Structures are given as structure tokens and as C-alpha cells.
């Protein structure tokens, strides 16, 4: 035992002696290190360039549905035949479907995850919503799940998800056909909230229905997540497969309806007068044509037809389905020229939304289709519809938007701009994620952020003076400089972020704006963004596919940018720490530099060349370009931009010499507020008492 103890002591002594002689290393924390660890390994399905690989696969799901709307009971009954195509190389033992309406089921866990407090006071409408007299009986009532021959099919419901237990594994390349029948009570989205539902008009009992998430639909299965079967808690949206939809919708006979897909039976559901007006609209590109007038809609809404009619639609290669229907709807339409192809822009709205909708809705739809087609790809569908749904939600070819004038028909610029803003945003979602089909449940920013960026371009093309809100660098400063304990990185699941709007919409849109305007330039950025959009049309991109494509198509290493803006909550703060002045003179065969120690930037003597040794510091964590504006003593200005890579050797401060034949009077960093710098008090030398951002903050407070 003594020999063993001595041996152990000797080994420990030797190990400690060796450790004392070695220097402790460190991990690579350089802001410019590559994203190798964060991004998945490229494969034959998803290449290192960010493009789909030659072995890329994705599933296809086709639906045949018969839907009946019961206007009196405010309920929907449906039956669907689903054909699931297993295009993956995997054998599947089961299928997962989304039951989003179960968020409103009596036993839903959704209310239980939200912290609540007793407020000091509430409006009556909010009180009724928070404390209803009786619980709403929502959620899917599944009547049957069967094989295509009608025999029972085993299934398991887990809150907002349903697993179909296949009779035998579904082999690669095979299809499986099954049927589901269901019904559910429709929620009043104005009093109970929600992404779809109805609005009740008390004066005559009419309802505007905006209906979505109304049928059990397949989850995505891919090589990234396997089954994307995360529960639906109400915020993070949807991951869905593309497929073909044959849908028959039965409504009261006096309803006007708009839906995803091509209407196959116009003669059966539209009047002769409406069909003639629609024919005119299909060749009218300048102004909307009224298909059903306000006078006609007002007369129709006085009635309450007990008869029904069935609207028949077919939609090819869409990822979801939605519709809107009401006897109150006015309908206008206008043709849009998308590079020689005619696409129809429609609006459906009640008299309460007129004239605001009549003045701007369809025009905003048309502008969105034009702008997005220019910066991404030509809009591939035949129409886009904006519906007076008094919310902001998007689905293929149709979206539900807010905005109503005062009772006398007047409306403020604020009301108009909000309506246009939301309409452009929701119509824009036809591109992201309805076509560039990212996983909204996992990466909210991939649709909301990218869409919010292109939305700004469309709004400015609609009105060059449009008041842009979120997306401009100066508008994200308050968020990025806020309490770090309440800020999550962009690369966070939507359900888990604190400030959803800033995290998923504002900050990523700002990031893209800065990439285009400040870092990459319009030409390189636009080409790369268009390349990404076209590569991933009708496919399922991931963040890595976006990051890699933007670098691949532009020839710019942006790993430092993705890491800082998307993976951290760092902020921009760059300042002028100090300035030294030098003048040079020739001494024999050398040039000597002499420091001028007088106060200010002007020199005590006149010289032909002036040299300024400027030290820039970076209290903020983000590395960004240094944009410097020099104002000379003669009143002229000059700008110099140093790339972000200037920080690669020292993340705290750097020194640069700027030489000029003219004397400098003042130095200002980021003069146009284009880097989202959170503290501009250190942006000038000599230090200024007020600047553009200070004035901007005063305007906001004022």
C-alpha cells in the first residue's frame, strides 16, 4: 500500500509541475470567426452554397374537401380525403397532423402557460374576453378517421396534434389515402381573439367570416427536423407541405365568397351582372372595377337567405387553404401586369370599411405584387385577395386585414397608412412563407423578418413619402439598447421571445436593410436576395440556406454579421475616443511628422498636408463599419467608410490616420443613423451638444 501511495503522489506531482509550465489557452472568441459550429454540415440535400442539393426531397399532400358553413350556429362541418405522398427516402410508421383549433378546446393548455394578474381596470370588451360568462366550446370534434375504404383508422390526439397510426409502414415513394370528418364551433375573433373566425354586426345579425386553420392538415416531414410536430400555443405559426386542393364550400345563397384557388363554377355562384363586370376588370389595369357595389351589398345584407350554394375551387401547389364569406361584402378587382402575365388583385369588404378599402386596398395589393415580383420572383398564382377581416393574417392568395374609416367616411392619414402597411405586409406573405416555405413554428424571423424588409420597398414605391415604422435602423435602437434580460437573439423560437414584434419583425428587417444600404450595396444584395428567393421557391429553406446563399451569390463573407445580429443580443455603439493632429515636413531625405498639441482640430500654423490620428472605440458588442463624415474649415465635407473587418485584431478600439490637404473642423460618425448606433453622444469630435439622433428622440417624445 505504501508503494502504491508513493506512486500516486509522484504522478500528481508530475502532473501539477507540467501544468505550471504550460500556458492556459482560450477558445476563439474573435467576432470574425466562421459559423462552422453553428451551421449544419452540408449534404446532398442542402449544399454548402445554400442551394437545394440533387438529393433534396419534400413531401406532397393533396386534399379533397367538402365544407359546410352553418351561419345560424356559427359552425363548420367538413370532410376531407387526404393523399399523402412519401417522397422522402425514409419509411414512415405514422403521420402527424395539426389540429390548430384545439387551442380553443375546453381542455386546452394554452391559457395555462400564460402568466396573469388582476388588473386595476379593464374596458368592458376586454373584461368579457378575459372573463367570459361561460367557456367557449371550441376545438375540433373529430367524427371519424378512416381508411379510403371506410374502415376505422387508428389515431391518437395529443392536444393540437394528431398521430395517424398507419396499418403498415409507408415505404419511400408510396402514397397513403385516408379520410377525416369533423366539425367545430367558430370563434368570434373580435371578442375572443384568434387568427380566424367571425365578426358579428349587432344591428342586423350579419357576420363576416374569415376562416383558416379550419381542417386537420399534415405537418412537415423533412431531413432537418423529422416531423415538425411542435404544439401550437397560438403565437408561432405554421409549417406545412405543398399540395393540390379541390375544395367545395357551401354557404348561404346570398353570400359573396373569396378563397384560395381558381373558382371553377362562376356561372353557378355569380350573377350575370357580376360576371360581366369581372370580365371588364380582367382587362383593366389602372383602377379597380366594382364587381358588387355597396348599394347592392347593403340591399343583400337586409335579407337572410335560407337557401345555399356551393363554391367550387381548385388550387395547385399551395401550402394551405383559407376563405372569407359574408352577405355584406363589396367586391372590387383590378388586373396587374407581372412581366406580361395578368394577375388579379381583389378586395372584399363591408360598407363599414368603405371608402378606405375602396380607395386603397386593391391598389396596395397590386403594388405589393409588382414590388415583390421585382425583388424576388414573378408571382406565380393567378390572384391575391385582401379581405376586411380586421386582423392581420395571411394565407395563400388571400389575407385578412384591418382598417376602417370614421362613421362619416372620413379617415386620418394614420388610419390609412396602418391599413396600407398591414395590407402590403400580409399580401407580401404570399412570397414568404407561402412560396419560400420556411418553418414558421421554428424560425419566425424567416418569414416575418424577410417579409418586413421587402414590405418597406413596396410601401415606398406605393408612396415615396410613406412613413416607415419598423425596419429602419434608427427605429430599432430603443429595443437593442434595452434591458438585456428581456431580449432574445433572433435565432430563437417565436414562442420563447420576449418582444415578439421587435425580435421577429423589426430587428431582422433592420439587419437586411443595413446589409443592403450600408454593407453590401444594393446591386450585390438584390442579386443575392433574389437568388435565395428563386432557389427556394416551393421548397423548405432553413436559416443556414439563407445565410449561405447570401454569401455564395454576393462573394462577401458575412459570418461576422449573422453571428452578431442573429445569434447574440449585442448592440452597435462606436465612438470617437480621441484625435491627435500632426503636420509633416521634409527634412533632408526624410519626412518628419510633428504633433500639434493645440486645442481643437485646427492647426496653429499653416501647412500643406495635415494628418489626423483618430482613435475609434467600440463600447458596443457588434462589429460594424465605421462611417465618418469630415467637415472641413472651408465648409465642405467628405466621407470615409472603413469596413467592419477593421475590428478583426482589436475589438475594443482601433486607430486610423486620415490625411488631407484641408484642415478638419469636425468629425461625425454615422451621420445618417444607418448602423443602429445606440449612443450617439460619443459620435462627434469635438463633442456636440445635439445631433440628428437627439433631435429624433425629442420628436418621438414630443
N, C-alpha and C positions, 0 to 999 in steps of 0.2 A: 504493500500500500504506500510505503514511503517513496519507493521508486516511481510509482505512478503519479503521486502528488508532485514530486520534483519535476517530472516530465511536463505536466500540465502547466506548472508555474513557468517553466522555461519557454513553452510555446506562447503563453500570454505575454511574457516579457519581450520576446522577439517580435510579436505582432504589434505591440504598443510602440516599440522602438522604430519599426518600419513606418507606422502611421505618423509618427512625429517627424519623420524625414520627408514625407510626401506633402504636397500642397493640395488643399481641398479644391476640387473642380466645381464647375457650375453648369447648369443647363443653359441652352441657347435661348435667351430671352430677347434677342435682337428683334426690333419691330419689323425687320425686313426678312426674317426667316420664312422659308416657304411653308405652304399649308399642307405639307405631305402627311402629317399626322392627323389632321382634321378631315381631310377628304378621303373618300373610299378609293380603294385600288381600282384603276381602270380595268375594263374587261371587254370581252367580245360583244357584250350587250350595251355597255356605256364606255365610250372610248376616252383616251386621255385628252383628246381635243375638245371634248364636251358634246360630241355628236352621238346619236344612236349608232350602235355597232351593227355589224352584219348579222349578229345573232340576237338582236333586240326582238322581244316578243311582247304582245299585250293581249289581254283577253277581250272578247266581244260578247255583248249581251243584247239580245233582241227582245222586245216586249210587244205583245198584242193585248190591248186593254179596252174594256168596256166600263165606262164611268157614268154613274147617275148622280146628279145633284138634286137633293131634296130641299127646295127653297123654304118650305114651311118648317121643316125640322132642323134646317141648317146642318145637314149631314151629307156625307158622301158614301156611296156604296160602289165597290169596284171588284172586277175580276180580271186577272191577268194570266197570260200564258208566257212563260219566260223560257227562252232558249239560250243556254249558256255554252259558249264555245271555249274550250280549254286549249288555247294556243300556246300555253307555256310548255316547257319540257318536263314539267312535274306531273306526277299522278296525284289527284286530289281526292281526299277521303270525305270531304264535306265542303259546303258552300256557306258563305256568310252574307246575310242581307241586313240592310239598315231599316230600322223601324223608328224614324225620327219623331213621329207623332207621339211615341210612348214617353217622350219628355213631359207630356201633359197628362199622362195616365194617373189614376188615383194613387197608385203606389210608387210614383216616380221619386227617385232620389235627388233629382235636380234641385228642388228647393232646399234640401237638407245640406247642401255643400256651401250655401251662401250665408255668410255671417249677417246677422240682423240686429238692429237696435230699435227701441221705441222712439220715434221722432217727437219733437216738440209740437209739430203740427203738420198736417197734410191737406192738400186740396181734396175735395170730395171724390173727384175721379180717381186720384191716386190712392185714396183710402179704400175705395171699393176694389181697386186692383190688388192692393196689398192684403186686405182683409175681407175677402168675398164672403157673402152670407152662406153660401154653400159651395163645396168643392166642385170644380168643373170636371165632368166625366169625359175626359179626353183619352187619347191613346187608341191605337189600332185594336179593333175587335176582329181577330182572325177567325173566320168561319170555317175555312178548310184549307189544307195544304195537301195536294195530291200529285201523283204521277200523271203523265199525259193520258193514261188510260182511265183515270178517275180513282184509282186505288189510293189508299192513305199513304202519305209520305211522312216518315219520322222527322220531327223537328224539335228544336229547343229554343225557347225565348229567354234571353238574358238582357233585361231592361230594354235598351234601344237597339239591340242586335238579335238576330235570329239565325240559328245554325240549321242548315238542311243536312240531315244525316243521310248520305247517299246509300242506296241499296248495295252498290259496289263501287270501288274506286273509279274515278273518272280519268281515263288514260289521256296522255298527251295527244292532241288532235281530235279528240272525241267531243261530242255535244251531249247535253242533258236537258231535257224538256220537262218542266213541271208547272203546276198551276196553283194560284192562291186566290182566295176570295176573302174580302174584308169589308169593314165599314168603320166610320168614326164620326164623332161629332166635331163640327168645325168651330174653332175658337173665334171670338170677336177680338181681332187683333188690336182694335182701338182701345179696348178696356182691359184686355188680358195680355196684350203684347203678343209677339210671335213674328215669324218670318213669312207667314201666310195666314189666311183667314178671311173674315168678312168685316165690313163696316156697315153698321146699321144707321139708317136715316129715319129718325123717330117720327117725322111729320107724316110719312105715308107707309112706313114699314119696309121700304125697299132696302136692298143690300147690294153693295159692291163686293164681289168675291175675287180675291187674288189667291190662287190655290197652287201650292207647291209642297214638296215632301209628302205627297198625298198617297203614295203607293210604296209597298215594300220593294226595295231596289238593291241590286248587288253591290257589295263592297269591291274595292280594287284588290286584285291579287297580282303581285309582281316580284321581281328578284331583289327588291330593295327592302320591303317591309314584310314580305309574305302577304298575309291577309291584313289589310288596313281595317281592323275592326275595333278601333278605339270607340268608347262610348260617346254619344252625342250629349253634351251637357248644355247646349244652347248657344255657345259662342263660336268655337272653331267650326268651320263649315264642312265641306263635303269632299270626299274622294270617290270618284265614280268612273265606270267604264263606258266607252263609246258603244253605240249600237243603233239599230233601226227600230223606230216606234210606229206602230199602227194603233191609233187611239180614236175611239168613238166616245163622244161626250154628250150626254143627254141633259138638257136644261129646259126651263120653261120656254114656251114658244116665242115669247116676246123679248127674250134676252139677246144682247149683242155680245159676241164672244171673240176673244183673240187667244191664240195658243201657239206653242212650238209646232213647226211643221207646215206643210202645204195643205191648204183646205181643198179637199177633194170633191165636195158637193156644194159648190156655191149656189147653184140654182135651187137647191132644196132649202137653204137656210138664209139666203139674202133675197131681198125684194128685187124686182126688175129695175126699179129706180136706183137702188144701191149698186147693182151690178154695172149699170151704165156709168155712174159716177166713178166707180172703181176703175173702169176701163180708161176714163179720161185721166185719172190720177197716175196710171201706169205710164203715161207719156208726158206728164207734167213735171218738170224738174226745178221750177223756180219757186212755186208757192204751194202750200198744202191745199188739197181739194177735199171739201167736206163730203163724206160718204153718208153719214147720218147726222142731220143737223140738230142744233139744240132744240129748236121748236118741235121737231119730230121726237126727240128723246123725251122731252117734257110731257108730250101727249102720251107716249107709250108708258111712262112711269106712273101715270094715273091709274092704269089698269093693273090686273093681276091674273094673267092667263093661267088656266089650269091645264092647258094643253102643253105638250112637249115637242121638242125637235132634237134631232141628233146631228152633231157636228162631227165630220169625219176628217181626220188628219193623217198624214204620213210624214215622218221626219227621218231623214237618212243621216247616219253618222253623227248623232248628238249624244251628249253625256248625261242628259237629264231631260225632264219634261215639266212644263207648267202651263197654266191657263188663267185667264181672267174673264169674268162674265157678269153682266148686270143688265137690267132693263133701262138703267139710267144712262148708259154710255153713249156719248157723242163719239164719232169716229172721223178722223181725217187722215189723209195719206198723201205722200209725195214720192216721186221717183228720184233715185240718187244714182248718178253716173260714177261707177267704180271702174275706172280704166276701160270704158267701153261696155261694161256689163251693167244692166239695170238692177238695182236693189231697191226694195220698197221700204220707206220709213213710215211707220204708223203711230198714231196716238189714240188711246181710248180714255175718255174722261167724262166725269159727270158735270152738270151745269155749275156745281159749286167750285169747280176748278177752272172755269172759263171766266174771262178771256185769257188768263195767264197761260194755260195749256195751248189754247188756240194760237196765241202769239208766238210761243217759243218751243213747245215740246218737240214737235216733228222736225223743226229746223235744227234743234240741238241734236236729235237723233242722226239727222243727215250729216251734220258737221263731224260728229264722232266717227261715223263710218268712213268718211273721207280722210280724216287725220290719221286714224289708227291704221287704215289701209296703206297710207303713205309711209309710216314709220315701222310697220311690221310685215303684213302680207295682205293681199286683197281679200276683203271679206267674202267668205265662200258661200254663205247662206243667201236665201232669196229675200229676207225681210228682217227688220228689227222693230220691236214694238215697245213704246213707253206707255205705261198704264198709271192712271191716277189712283195709286194704291196707298198713298200717304205713309210710306215707309221707304226704305232703300234696300231693295233686294234684286238679285239678278239670276236669270236662268237662260238657257239657250233661246235666242231670238226674242225674248220677252223680259221686261223688268218692271218693277213696281216702284214708283217714285212719289215724293212729296210735293207740296206747293199748291196753295190756293189763295186767291185774291180776297180782299175785303168783301163784305156783303154787297157793297155798291159797285163791285167790279174793279175798283182801283187796287193797285199793288205797289209796294215800295221797291226800290232797287234791291234792297236786301232780300226781300221775298223772291224776287225774280232771279237774282244771282244764285240763291241757295237752290232753287228749283233747277236751274240750268246746270249748276255744279253737280248735283246728285244725278241728274239725268245722264250727263256725259259720263260720269263715273260708272253708273250701272250699265249703260249701253256698252261702255268700254270693256266690261267684264265678259262680253261675248268673245273677246280675244284672249283675255286672261281671267279665269281659267277654263272658259267653256271650250276653247280650242287648244291653246297651250295649257294642257290639262294637269296642272301641278296638284299636289296633295294639300288641300286647304286645311284638313284636320291637323296635319303635322306642321306645315310651313305657311302660316297665314300671309307672311310678307311676300311670298312668291306670286300671289295674285293681287292682293290689296296694294302692296308697295309698288310693284311694277305698273299696275293699272293707274295708281295715283300719279305716277310720273308722266305717263303718256296723256293722262287726263289734262294736265296743265297745258300741254302743247295744243290740245284740242280747244280748250277754253280760250286761249289767246288767239287762236285762229277764228273762233266764233266772234270774239270781241277783243281787239288788241289792248283795250284798257280793262279787261276783266280783272276783278280784284282776287288775285290768287291768295288762297289761305295757306293750308299746309303744303309743304313741298319746297318752298324757298328756304335757303339756308338761315336767313335771319329769323324765320318763324319756328325753328326747332331749338333755338338757343335756350329758351326757358326750360324746356324738357331736359336737354342734355346737361344743363348746369344744375339740375335739381337734386333732390335727396337720392343718393346712390342706393340706399336701401329699398327704394321704390322704383328702381329702373332695372329692367332685364335686358340682356342682349337681344338683338333682332333674331338671332338663331335660337329662339325659344318657342315652345309650343304655345299657340294662341291662348289656350285655357289658363296658362300659368303666368301670363304677363300682368303687370300692374296697370299701366296706362295703355290700353289696347290701341287706341287711335294713334297715339304718337309712335308706339313700338311697331305696329304692323303697317301703318299707312304713311305717317309723316316722316319718320327717320329714314326708311329705305327709299322713299321717293326723293328725299333730300340728297341721299347718297348718290343716286343716279343723276340728279341734276348737277351735282358738283363734279361727278365724273365727266359729264358731257361738256359743261361750261368751263371748267377750270383745269381738269387734269388731262383728259384725253383729247378734247376738242370735238366739235360737232361731227366732222366727217368720219373720224375713226370710231367714235361712239355709235353713231347712227348705223354704220355698216355692221358693227359687231352685234348691236341690239337686234337689228333686222335678221342677221344670221341666226341668232339664238331663236327668235320667234319662228322663223321658217323651218329650222331644223326640228323643232319640237311641236309643230302643228299636229293636232290629233294624236299626241303621244303624252307620256307621263314624265316630265323633267324633274330633276332634283336640284337642290342648291348647287351641288358640285357641277352639274351640267351647265348651269348658268355661269358660274364663276369661270369655268374652263373655256367655255365658248367665247366669253367676252375677252379673254386674254388671247385665245387662239386666233380670233378674227381681227384683232387690232394690233397684235405684235407688241403689247405692253404688259409687263409683269405687274399684276395688281394684287398679289397675295397680301402685301402690307395693308392695302386698302380694305380688302374683305376682312382681314383679321381685326383691324381696329374698329371699323364701323359695324361689322355684323357679329363678331364673336366677343366683343367687350362692350363696356359702357363708358369707355374713355371719352373725353371731350377735347375740342380744339381750344388751345389758348397759347398764342405765340406773341411775344412782345419784343420791344427794343430795350435791351438791358443797358447798353452804353455805346457811345460813339467817341472815337479818337480821330483827331484831324492831323493830317500830315501834308507837307509840301515837299516836292522833290527839286533838287538842283544838281547840275553837272559839276563834278569835282574831278578834274583830270580825266581819267578813263572810266570813272565810276559815276553812278547816280546815287546820291545820298538822300535819305529821307529824314526829315526833321519834324518832330511833333509840335503842333501848335497848341499850346495849353490855355489859350484864351477861352472865355466862356462862350457858349453858343456854338453855332456851326460856321459862322463867317470867320474868315481869316484876318489876322492883324495886318498882314501885308498882301500885296497883290502878286500872284504867281501864275504861271501858265498852266500848270496842272495841279489839281487838288486830289488828295487821296483820303478817303474816309474808311476807317477800320470800324466796322459796325458789328457789335455782338448781339445776336438774337438769342433769346432764351425761350424755353417751352415748358411753362408750368403745367400745361395740359398733357394728357397721355397720348392723344392722337398725333401721328406724324402727318403733316400736310405741307403742301407747297408754301413758300414764303413769297407773298405778293407785296412788293414795295413800291410806293409812289414817292419820288423825289420831286420836291418843288424847289426850283432854283431862285436865286435872288432876283433874276430878271422877270419872274412871274411865270416862266414856262415850267412844264412838268415832264417827267419821264418815268416810265415804269420798268421794273425788272422783276421777273418771276424766277425763283430758284425751285427746282423740282423737289418733291418730298424726300428724295434719296439723299438730300444734303444732310439729313439727320442720321445716316446709317452708322457713323462712327461715334457719335455723341448724341444721346437722346435728350440731354439737358440744355446744352447751348452750343452754338457754333459762331464763328467769326468769319466775316467776309469783307474783303476790301472792294470798295467801289470808287473808281477814278473818273474824274470829269474835268473838262476844261472850264466848267462853270461852277460857281460856288453854290452849295446847297443851303437853302433857308430852313427847310423842314422835311421830316421823313414820316410817312404814314404807312402802316401795314394794313393789308386787306381793305383798301379804301371803298370798295363796293359791297362789302359784307358778304363775300361769296364763299367763305370757308366755315361758317357757323362758329366763329370765334366767340367764346362765352364771356370774355372780359376784354373790352376794347380800351380800357383805361391805360393799358401798357402798350398800346399800338402806335404811339406817336413820339417823336423826339424833335424838338423839345416837347415835353408833355403838354397836351392841350386840355383845356377846361371842358370842352364839349366837342362831340363828334357826331357823325351820322347815326351811329347806333344809339347814343344817348338820346338824341332827338327822336329816334324811332320809339324808344321805350317811353318817352314822355307822351308821344302821340297815343300809344296804346293805353297808357294810364289815364290820359286826358279824356 
